[in-house]
Amino acid sequence: MSARYTGIAYRLPRVLRRHILHFEVEIEDAVSAFAHALPKGARVLDAGAGEGQYRHHFARQRYCGVDLAVGDAAWDYSKLDALADLTALPFRSGAFDAAVHIVTIEHLREPAAALAEMARTLAPGARLLIAAPHEWEVHQAPHDYFRYTRYGLAYLLEKSGLEVQEMRPAGGYFRLLARRLLNGLQFFTGGVRWLFFLPAAILLVPPALILPLLDPLDRDRNFTLGYVCIARRRG
C-alpha cells in the first residue's frame, strides 16, 4: 500500500485498522509489548530506526535510534541518535540490554553482517525483536534487496549468535490476498486515472474486507506478509 493510503488507513478506528493493516498493527503491538517487558532504564538499540517512529514506546528506557538515513529522501532523520551503517555500529560490545530491528533487514545488502553486529552490541541474554517481510512490494527503491522465509530468517539469526525464541507469521493467505487487492487502488491515482478510483474501490474494497475473515483456513501460514520474531543473544 502506498504511503498516502497507509496514512489514511491509520486514521481509521483501531479494529478496522487491524483488519486492513494487519502486519503494521501486529508490529506495533509487538513493539509495545516488548518495551513494556523491559525494565526502566534499560538500554535499547533501534537498528534501522528511520524517523524513530517507535521511540515513544521506550519512554521508560534509554532509547538509541540508529540509521544510515538513505532509505527515503522525504523522511526527517534529524532526531536519530547516530548515523551509522548497521554492519559497523559505533558501540562497544554488550552495550545494549535489548534491540529492535523493524522492517529494515530487507534494505540491507549484508544482512548477516548487520545481524552479527547487533548481536555483538547486545549483552548476553539480551533480546532482539525483528520484523521481516515475506510477501511485500518493492519499496524505498533502489535500497530494497531481499525477502525472507521463516527458515532463512532463523538461519541468519542463529548464524549471528542469536537463538530464536518466537517466530510468528503476520497472517496467512487470505490476509495477504486482501492486502494485494487494496494495493490495486494505487493504480487509479493521478491525472485522469482518478476518474476510475471510485469504481475500482467499489470492486476491490468489499472483497478485501471479507477475505481476512477466511484467514483461519490457512493453518500453515506459508502465504504471509511477513514475520515477527524474538531472538536472544547466546551467552
N, C-alpha and C positions, 0 to 999 in steps of 0.2 A: 504494500500500500504506500502511496506517495506520502511525503511529509505533510502535505496540505490536508489530506483526508485523515491521516492519523491524528492530526491536531483537532479536527472537527470531532472525531470519534472520542477523543479524550474528554470532551465536554459533555458526553452523554452520561446518564446515570450509571453507577458502577456495575449493576447487574447486566445491563445491556453492553457496557464496555467490555466486561469479561467475556460476554458471548461473542463479540466481534473481534476484539484484540486479545485473544486468549493467551498467546505467548507473552505479550507485553505485561499483562496483568499477573501472569504466573511469575515472571521475573521480578516484578515489583514486590509481590508478596514474599518471594524467596529472599530478596534483599532485606526487607523489613524484618522477617523472622530471624535471619542471620545476624543482623545488627542487634536485635533485642536479646539474643542469646549471649552476646559478648559482654564482658564486664566493663564497668565505667573506666575510662582512661586507657582502654586497650588501643594499641597502635594498629591502624588499619590502612592497608595499601589498596587503592583503587587503580589497578593497572589497565590503562586504556580508558581513562575517565571521561574523555570527550569534554563536554561542558560542565561536568561534575553534577549531573542530574541526580545522583544517588547520595550526594553529600549530606543532605538533610536527615537521612536515616541514621547517620552516625554522629549525631549531635552530642551524645554522651562519651564518644570515643575520640581518639586523636587521629583524625582522618587525613590522608595524604593522597591527593589526586595527581596522577602522572599520565602524560600522553605525549605523543610525538607531534601532535597538532597539525597533521596533514590531511586528515580524513575529509573534512568538509570546510570549504573556504568561508561559508556563511556562519559558522559556529564561532562563539566567543570563548576563546581559550584563556582569557586573562585571569580567571580565578584558579587555574591549576597551581599546585604547589611545586611542581617540577616539570620541565620539558625534557623528555628522555626517550631514547629507543628502549623498548622493553627487553631487548636482548642484551642490554648493558645498563642495568639500573644503577643509579649513583648512591646506593645504600649498602651499609655493612651487612654481612651475613647475620641472619637471625634478628633483623631489626624490627620485624612486624609480628604482631600476635594473630593477624588474620589478613585475608586479602580477598578482593572481588575482581572478577575479570568478565565483564558483561558484554556479550555480542561484539567482541573485539578480535577474537582469535582468528576469524576468517580474513581479517585485514593484515595479518602478519605473514611476511614472506618466510620467516623462520620460526614457526610456532613452537617447535620442540626446544629451540634455544631460549625462547621467551619464557616458556613454562619452567625450564630449568633455572632461569634467573629468578622467577617468582618464588620457586621452591627454596632457592638459596637465601632469599631475604626473609623467609618465614622462620620463626622459631620452631624447634622440634615440637611436633604435636599440633602446631597451628593449622587452621583450616583455610581452604580456598573455595570460594563459591564461583562457579563458572557457568555461563550460559553460552551455548554454541548453536548456530543454525544448521539445519539439515536440508530442508526444502525451502529455499529462500531466493528471492530475486537478486540480481546483481545490484549492488548499492555502493555508494561512495567510490565509484569508478574513478581512476583505474586501480585504486587500492582495495581490491577485493579478489582474494586468491583461492580460498578453499571452502568446502562444506564438509561436515563431519557426521559419520555414523557413530552410534554409541560405542562401537568396538574401536574405531580409530581414535576417538577422544580418550577412551580408557587407556589405550596403548600409550598415547603421548603423555598422559598424566603419570602413569606408572613408570615410564621410562625416565621421567624427570624427578623421580624420588617422591612421588605423591601416591597415596593409597586412596582409591575411590571408596567412599563410604555410602554414597547415594547417587543414583543417576535415574532421572525420570524424564520421559518424553513429554513435550508440551502438546498434548492432544494427539489424535490419530487421523485416519484418512478423511473422515467427514469434516472435521475442523479445517484440515488442510484444503480440501476442495472448496469449502465455504470462503476461505481467505482468498483463494485464487479467483473466485467469482467476483469478489469485491475489488481485487486488483484490476479487473477488467474495466472499471469505471475510469481509470486514468487515461484510457484511450479515447475518451469522449470529452476532453477538456482542451481549451484553446481554440480561438477563432471560431469558424463555422461549426466545428465539432460539438460546441456547447449545445447546439440545437438538438443533438441526439442524446444528450446526457440523461434527460428525464426518461425517455423511452428505454434507454439502457438500464437505468436504475430500476425501472418497473420490471424489467426482465430478469435482472441479476440479483437484486437485493432480497426478494422473498425467499428464493431457494437458499441463499446464503444464510438467512436467519433460521431456516428449518433444518438444514443439514447437520449442524452441531448436535442436535438432539439425537442423531443416529450414531454419534461417536462411540458409545459403549459397545457397538457391534465389532469395532476394531480392537480386539483384545491384545494383539501382538504389537500394535503401535509401530509397525515398520514404515508406515507413512506418517511423518510428523514434521511440524515446522522446525523443531529443534529440541535441544536437551538442556535441562538444568541439573547441575551436578555439584556435589560437595566432595572435596578430596582433602586428605590430611597429610601433612608432611611427616614422613617417617622419621624416626629418631628416638 
